[in-house]
């Protein structure tokens, strides 16, 4: 097992289930306990980062929720093929959330470097 960060896979859209909000809670708790965490947005999870989504009645804006979890030093990792399959491009993602687009080869490397991979 690697000594790298825990890689949390965000696979579900942000507002149709509790998966996204529970993932944010897990990430925040892990960081508070000193565990290194990376968020990886794949499949419909990439929709959480699309700019212009502000469903205030459903909870805080995604930018606010991710403020202490995703930083320039620890950007969100976004799966390029998942974006493309949904007709999205990096330009469609929120400018308030630091992110890095990764391809399948980089995902394989991230998995090998991670202490754990947790699908959410």
C-alpha positions as a Markdown table, in Angstrom:
| # | Residue | x | y | z |
|---|---|---|---|---|
| 1 | Unk | 0.0 | 0.0 | 0.0 |
| 2 | Unk | 1.3 | 3.5 | -0.9 |
| 3 | Unk | 1.7 | 6.2 | 1.6 |
| 4 | Unk | 0.0 | 8.7 | -0.7 |
| 5 | Unk | -3.3 | 10.4 | -0.2 |
| 6 | Unk | -6.7 | 8.9 | -0.1 |
| 7 | Unk | -8.3 | 9.3 | -3.5 |
| 8 | Unk | -12.1 | 10.0 | -3.2 |
| 9 | Unk | -13.9 | 9.3 | -6.4 |
| 10 | Unk | -16.9 | 11.6 | -6.9 |
| 11 | Unk | -19.1 | 9.7 | -9.3 |
| 12 | Unk | -22.6 | 11.1 | -8.9 |
| 13 | Unk | -24.1 | 14.4 | -9.8 |
| 14 | Unk | -24.2 | 17.0 | -7.0 |
| 15 | Unk | -27.9 | 17.5 | -6.5 |
| 16 | Unk | -29.8 | 14.3 | -7.2 |
| 17 | Unk | -28.4 | 12.2 | -4.3 |
| 18 | Unk | -26.6 | 12.5 | -1.0 |
| 19 | Unk | -23.4 | 11.0 | -2.5 |
| 20 | Unk | -21.7 | 14.4 | -3.3 |
| 21 | Unk | -22.5 | 16.0 | 0.1 |
| 22 | Unk | -21.4 | 12.9 | 2.0 |
| 23 | Unk | -18.2 | 12.8 | 0.0 |
| 24 | Unk | -17.5 | 16.4 | 1.0 |
| 25 | Unk | -18.1 | 15.5 | 4.6 |
| 26 | Unk | -15.8 | 12.6 | 4.4 |
| 27 | Unk | -13.1 | 14.7 | 2.8 |
| 28 | Unk | -13.4 | 17.5 | 5.3 |
| 29 | Unk | -13.3 | 15.1 | 8.2 |
| 30 | Unk | -10.2 | 13.3 | 6.8 |
| 31 | Unk | -8.4 | 16.6 | 6.3 |
| 32 | Unk | -9.3 | 17.7 | 9.8 |
| 33 | Unk | -7.7 | 14.5 | 11.1 |
| 34 | Unk | -4.6 | 15.1 | 9.1 |
| 35 | Unk | -5.2 | 12.5 | 6.4 |
| 36 | Unk | -4.1 | 13.7 | 2.9 |
| 37 | Unk | -7.1 | 13.6 | 0.5 |
| 38 | Unk | -7.6 | 14.2 | -3.2 |
| 39 | Unk | -11.0 | 14.5 | -4.9 |
| 40 | Unk | -11.3 | 12.8 | -8.3 |
| 41 | Unk | -14.4 | 13.8 | -10.3 |
| 42 | Unk | -15.4 | 11.1 | -12.8 |
| 43 | Unk | -18.6 | 10.0 | -14.6 |
| 44 | Unk | -21.6 | 12.2 | -13.6 |
| 45 | Unk | -19.5 | 13.6 | -10.7 |
| 46 | Unk | -17.9 | 16.0 | -13.2 |
| 47 | Unk | -21.2 | 17.9 | -13.3 |
| 48 | Unk | -20.6 | 19.1 | -9.7 |
| 49 | Unk | -17.9 | 21.4 | -11.1 |
| 50 | Unk | -19.9 | 23.0 | -13.9 |
| 51 | Unk | -20.0 | 26.8 | -13.5 |
| 52 | Unk | -23.2 | 28.7 | -12.9 |
| 53 | Unk | -24.9 | 26.1 | -10.7 |
| 54 | Unk | -26.1 | 27.8 | -7.6 |
| 55 | Unk | -29.0 | 25.9 | -6.2 |
| 56 | Unk | -29.0 | 27.9 | -2.9 |
| 57 | Unk | -32.2 | 26.2 | -1.7 |
| 58 | Unk | -30.5 | 22.8 | -1.8 |
| 59 | Unk | -27.4 | 23.9 | 0.2 |
| 60 | Unk | -24.3 | 26.0 | -0.1 |
| 61 | Unk | -22.7 | 26.6 | -3.5 |
| 62 | Unk | -20.2 | 23.9 | -4.6 |
| 63 | Unk | -17.4 | 26.5 | -4.5 |
| 64 | Unk | -18.1 | 27.1 | -0.8 |
| 65 | Unk | -18.4 | 23.5 | 0.0 |
| 66 | Unk | -15.0 | 22.7 | -1.6 |
| 67 | Unk | -13.1 | 25.7 | -0.3 |
| 68 | Unk | -11.0 | 23.9 | 2.4 |
| 69 | Unk | -10.7 | 20.6 | 0.5 |
| 70 | Unk | -9.7 | 21.8 | -3.0 |
| 71 | Unk | -6.8 | 24.2 | -3.1 |
| 72 | Unk | -4.3 | 25.4 | -5.7 |
| 73 | Unk | -1.8 | 23.0 | -4.0 |
| 74 | Unk | -4.4 | 20.2 | -4.0 |
| 75 | Unk | -6.7 | 20.8 | -7.0 |
| 76 | Unk | -9.7 | 18.7 | -7.9 |
| 77 | Unk | -8.8 | 16.0 | -10.4 |
| 78 | Unk | -11.3 | 15.9 | -13.3 |
| 79 | Unk | -11.5 | 12.9 | -15.7 |
| 80 | Unk | -11.2 | 14.2 | -19.3 |
| 81 | Unk | -13.1 | 11.4 | -20.9 |
| 82 | Unk | -16.0 | 11.9 | -18.5 |
| 83 | Unk | -16.2 | 15.6 | -19.5 |
| 84 | Unk | -16.1 | 14.7 | -23.2 |
| 85 | Unk | -18.8 | 12.1 | -22.9 |
| 86 | Unk | -21.1 | 14.7 | -21.4 |
| 87 | Unk | -20.4 | 17.4 | -24.0 |
| 88 | Unk | -18.4 | 19.4 | -21.4 |
| 89 | Unk | -14.9 | 21.0 | -21.7 |
| 90 | Unk | -12.6 | 22.5 | -19.0 |
| 91 | Unk | -13.9 | 25.9 | -20.0 |
| 92 | Unk | -17.4 | 24.9 | -18.7 |
| 93 | Unk | -16.0 | 24.3 | -15.1 |
| 94 | Unk | -16.2 | 26.7 | -12.3 |
| 95 | Unk | -13.4 | 29.3 | -12.2 |
| 96 | Unk | -13.6 | 29.4 | -8.4 |
| 97 | Unk | -12.5 | 25.8 | -8.0 |
| 98 | Unk | -8.8 | 24.9 | -8.7 |
| 99 | Unk | -8.8 | 21.8 | -10.9 |
| 100 | Unk | -6.6 | 19.7 | -13.1 |
| 101 | Unk | -7.9 | 17.6 | -16.0 |
| 102 | Unk | -6.5 | 14.1 | -16.1 |
| 103 | Unk | -6.6 | 11.3 | -18.7 |
| 104 | Unk | -6.9 | 7.6 | -18.1 |
| 105 | Unk | -3.1 | 7.1 | -17.9 |
| 106 | Unk | -2.8 | 9.7 | -15.2 |
| 107 | Unk | -5.7 | 8.1 | -13.3 |
| 108 | Unk | -3.8 | 4.8 | -13.3 |
| 109 | Unk | -0.8 | 6.5 | -11.8 |
| 110 | Unk | -3.0 | 8.3 | -9.2 |
| 111 | Unk | -4.4 | 4.9 | -8.1 |
| 112 | Unk | -1.0 | 3.4 | -7.8 |
| 113 | Unk | 0.2 | 6.4 | -5.7 |
| 114 | Unk | -2.8 | 6.5 | -3.4 |
| 115 | Unk | -3.1 | 4.9 | 0.0 |
| 116 | Unk | -6.7 | 4.1 | -0.7 |
| 117 | Unk | -9.3 | 4.7 | -3.4 |
| 118 | Unk | -12.8 | 5.3 | -2.1 |
| 119 | Unk | -15.7 | 5.5 | -4.6 |
| 120 | Unk | -18.5 | 7.8 | -3.6 |
